Amino acid sequence: MARNLTRLAKHFKEEYNFFPKTWLLPSEANELKNQFNKKKAKTFIIKPVSMCQGKGIFLTRRFDDIDLKTGEQLVA
């Protein structure tokens, strides 16, 4: 769903301005890592793609807290 909404937001900026910037990990990890280099500390919500009911969701302000070595797909 995140992939499709991101595509739509690129084409219809006004209609999809409610949708926050989203990264699909691990494929877009470098783009997300660049967000952590900004001056203001942001909090990111990380969610496993394969889980539901709030399981595995966590908040982070550090890119190193995200374990990309497991091969699990995540949404940020």
Backbone hydrogen bonds in HBPLUS format (Angstrom, degrees):
<---DONOR---> <-ACCEPTOR-->    atom                        ^
c    i                          cat <-CA-CA->   ^        H-A-AA   ^      H-
h    n   atom  resd res      DA  || num        DHA   H-A  angle D-A-AA Bond
n    s   type  num  typ     dist DA aas  dist angle  dist       angle   num
A0005-LEU N   A0001-MET O   2.91 MM   4  6.14 165.8  1.93 158.0 162.0     1
A0006-THR N   A0002-ALA O   2.95 MM   4  6.01 152.7  2.02 146.1 153.4     2
A0007-ARG N   A0003-ARG O   3.12 MM   4  6.35 154.4  2.18 144.0 150.5     3
A0008-LEU N   A0004-ASN O   3.01 MM   4  6.29 162.0  2.04 150.0 154.8     4
A0009-ALA N   A0005-LEU O   2.90 MM   4  6.03 153.1  1.97 144.0 151.6     5
A0010-LYS N   A0006-THR O   3.17 MM   4  6.40 140.8  2.33 141.8 150.5     6
A0011-HIS N   A0008-LEU O   3.14 MM   3  5.31 125.1  2.45  99.1 112.4     7
A0012-PHE N   A0008-LEU O   2.80 MM   4  5.88 157.5  1.85 158.8 166.1     8
A0016-TYR N   A0012-PHE O   3.11 MM   4  6.18 145.0  2.24 154.9 164.6     9
A0019-PHE N   A0016-TYR O   3.31 MM   3  5.73 162.2  2.35 110.8 115.6    10
A0076-ALA N   A0023-TRP O   2.89 MM  53  5.11 164.4  1.91 152.8 157.2    11
A0028-GLU N   A0024-LEU O   2.84 MM   4  5.53 148.8  1.94 153.1 161.8    12
A0025-LEU N   A0074-LEU O   2.81 MM  49  4.92 168.1  1.82 146.0 148.5    13
A0074-LEU N   A0025-LEU O   3.02 MM  49  4.92 159.6  2.06 128.6 134.9    14
A0029-ALA N   A0026-PRO O   3.22 MM   3  5.13 158.5  2.27 117.0 114.1    15
A0032-LEU N   A0028-GLU O   3.16 MM   4  6.49 158.3  2.21 150.7 156.8    16
A0033-LYS N   A0029-ALA O   2.81 MM   4  6.00 156.9  1.86 150.8 157.9    17
A0034-ASN N   A0030-ASN O   3.16 MM   4  6.38 146.1  2.28 142.2 149.2    18
A0035-GLN N   A0032-LEU O   2.94 MM   3  5.28 138.3  2.12 107.2 119.0    19
A0036-PHE N   A0033-LYS O   3.10 MM   3  5.40 141.3  2.25 105.2 115.5    20
A0037-ASN N   A0034-ASN O   3.24 MM   3  5.33 151.6  2.32 100.2 108.5    21
A0044-PHE N   A0060-THR O   2.84 MM  16  5.38 171.1  1.85 158.9 160.6    22
A0060-THR N   A0044-PHE O   2.96 MM  16  5.38 149.6  2.06 147.3 156.6    23
A0046-ILE N   A0058-PHE O   2.87 MM  12  5.44 173.1  1.87 171.4 173.5    24
A0058-PHE N   A0046-ILE O   3.02 MM  12  5.44 156.4  2.07 149.7 157.2    25
A0047-LYS N   A0075-VAL O   2.88 MM  28  5.22 158.4  1.93 151.7 158.9    26
A0075-VAL N   A0047-LYS O   2.79 MM  28  5.22 153.1  1.86 149.1 158.4    27
A0049-VAL N   A0073-GLN O   3.01 MM  24  5.68 175.0  2.02 142.0 141.7    28
A0055-LYS N   A0052-CYS O   3.27 MM   3  5.80 169.2  2.29 116.2 119.4    29
A0065-ASP N   A0062-ARG O   3.20 MM   3  5.66 158.4  2.25 109.8 116.1    30
A0066-ILE N   A0063-PHE O   3.08 MM   3  5.74 165.8  2.10 120.3 124.8    31
